[in-house]
């Protein structure tokens, strides 16, 4: 999809949210319409990096047994999203892991996969809904920050990802009705994104970043430490209304 739709011309009631799967690639590598927001990545507002780092340490200490670890919990996927070569899909290491902070119903305890759509039916339990649905582990400062975001735009499906050294997220797009907000908690100098052909680093600097994930994007951790980030979906229509150009 070479043509980018100007933000002021997008009809969110008719825009293609399903995309077209690209032959030879994993199910999530799909061709979607691209939206021209006037930026690829945008720093939005500052938060307290020390406070979010302390919150993450508490999460690890108190809910470490709720962490989805790729090499341990692969059996919960309907289809394994990882390609060991990082060609047809993401190269996920055995210790690449996630905390899914949101679930419907939100009283769900223990390990759940980070992507409901690719979860086996016996672990899926119920349908996805357009609501935050914070679980017990989603509390304190992280929830406070996300409630602040909710005052500006609708959000859903907030996740902590721990992308360990060697992890590759191959070039892909996300459905254009929602982009992503990212808060980097920890990273390294050899970890980077490529967004619409441009190499970009998202630092752990206390900013909430908006990332236009309707554009083709990929991520590489070529360093020796994990990329730890809190991210979630944010409704593109609401972001456009904020007038952030």
N, C-alpha and C positions, 0 to 999 in steps of 0.2 A: 504494500500500500504506500505509494509514493506521495500522494496528495495529502497535505495536512488541512484539516478543516479549521478555519478561523473560529476562535472561541465564540464570537458573537453570532455565528451561523449554525451552531450545533443545536439540533433538535433531540433532546434527551428522551423523548417518548418514542422515537423511531430509530435511534442510533443502534448499530449492530453491537450487542453485548456478548454474543456467542463466538464470533470470529470464525475463521476457516482454518482447520488444522493443516499445518504444513506437512506434506507427505515425507515420511522417513524420520520424523522427529517425534518426541514424546507428546502426549495428548495436550499438554499445556503450552506447547510452542505453536502459537496460532497467529494468523494475520488479522489485525483489527484496524478500524479507522484510527487515524492519529489526529489529535487535537492540538492546534497551535495556541498555547497559552501565552506566548511571548517569552517563555523561559523554559529551560530544561530542569533546573533545580533552583530553588529560591529559599534563602534563609527567612524565616517567618517571625519568630519571637524567641527571646532568651528564656532559659530555665536555669535552675541551680544544678550544675553538673555534679557537684559533690553530693547533693541530696539524692539525685537519681542513682548515683553509684552506690550510695549506702542502701537505698531501697533494693537495688539488684542484689547486693550481698545478702540482705535479709531474705529475699526470694530464694536464693540458692540454699541458705541455711535452713529455712523453714519449709520449703516446698521442693527440695531437690528430687524427691521421689515422684514428683509430678512432671518431670522433664521428659519430653519425647526425644530419644536418642536414635539416630538413624540406624546404627548397627544392631541395636537391641530391639527396637519396636517396628522393624520393617513389616512384620506380619500384620500390622494394622492397616497398611496401605492396600487399596484395591489393586493398584498397579504400582510397582516400585518406580518412583520418579527419578531415580538416579541412573546415570550412565557412567560407568567407571572411567570411560575415556573422555567424558565431557564434550561429546560431539552431538549426539542426538538429544541430549537433555543435560540437566544440571549434574555436575560431578559432586556428589555429597559424600563426605568422609564418614567413616563409621562413628566418629564422635561429633559430627555435625548435629546440632540439637536445637530444640525450641521449647519454649513455654507458651502454650496457647492460653492467653489470659481471658478469653471470652468464649462462651459456649451457650447454646440453648438446648436444655435448660441450664441456668447458671449455677445450680446447686451440684453440678457434676464434679466429682472429685477424682484425683489421680491423673494418670497420663491420658491425653487425647492428642491426636495428630494435629499438626498446624494447619492443614487444609482439609476442611470437611468434605469438599466435593470429591476427593480421592480417597475417602475413608471407607473401609468395608461397612456394609449396612449394619452389621451387628455392633459396630462401635459408633455409628453415626447417630442413632437414637431418635433424632428429630430434625426438622427442617431448619435451614438457615433463615434468619430474619434480619431485617434492616434495623438493628438495634445494637447497643453496645454489649449487653448481657455480661457484665463483669463477674468473673468467678471469685471465689474466696481468696485466691492468690493475687488477685488484682486489687490492690488496696493502697493506702498511704499516698506517698508523693506521686507515684506514677498515675494513679487514678485521678488525683487532683489535677495533674497536668492535662490529662485527657478530658476531664470535665471542662477545663478551660477551653480546650479546642472545640468541644461540643457547643460551647456558647457561640462560636463563630460559624461552625459547619457541622453537618451530620458526619459521624464516624462509626466504624464498626470493625470487628475482627482485629483486635490489637494483639500483637505477638512479640515475644522476645526471641530473637534468633542468635545463636552462637555459631558463627561460621568459622570453623577451625581451619588451620593452615592447609592449603591444597584445595579448599572448596572453590568451585567455579559455578556460577549461575550463567548458563549460556544465554546468548542473545534471544530475547523474547519480548513480548508486549503483554500488558495487562488490559483487561476490558476497559474501554475508555470512560465508562460512567463513573468510575472511581479511580483516583490516583492514590499516591501514598504520602503519608508524613513519616519522617524518620528522625529519631533521636539516637545519635551514635554515643554509646557509653564507653566503648574502648575500641581502638583500631591500631593500625601500624602503617609505617611509611610505604609498605609494599602492597597495600590493599587499595583497590581502586574500582571505580565504575567506568563503563563506557556507555554514554547516553547519546543516542542519535549520532554516533561517530566521534564524540568528544570524550576524551579521558578526563575524569573528574574524581576528586577525592572528597569524601564527606568526613570532616574531622570530628573528633570528640571534643567539642568546644562549647557545649551548653546551648546550642541553637536547635530549635525545631525546624527541620528542613522539609519543604514540599518538593516532591520529585514527580515530574510528569512521566508517569509510567505507561501512558498511552504511546510514548515513543519507544522505539527499540532500545533495550538496555541490557547490559550484562555486568557481571561483577566477578572480581578475582581477588582471592586472598593468597598472595604469593609471599606473605611474611611468615613469621615464626610464632605469632600470637593470634588469638581469635579476634574476629570482628564481632562485637556484641552490640546489638541495637534493638531498640524498641520501635516498632513501626505499626502502622495500621492503615486501613482504607478510609479515605475521605471523599465525599461526594463531589465530583468534578463540577457539577452545576452550582453547588454552594461556593466552591473556590472561585469560580468565574464571577459570581456576584460580589465577592470581596474586592474586586478591582485591584489586584496586586501587581499589575503590569508596571 
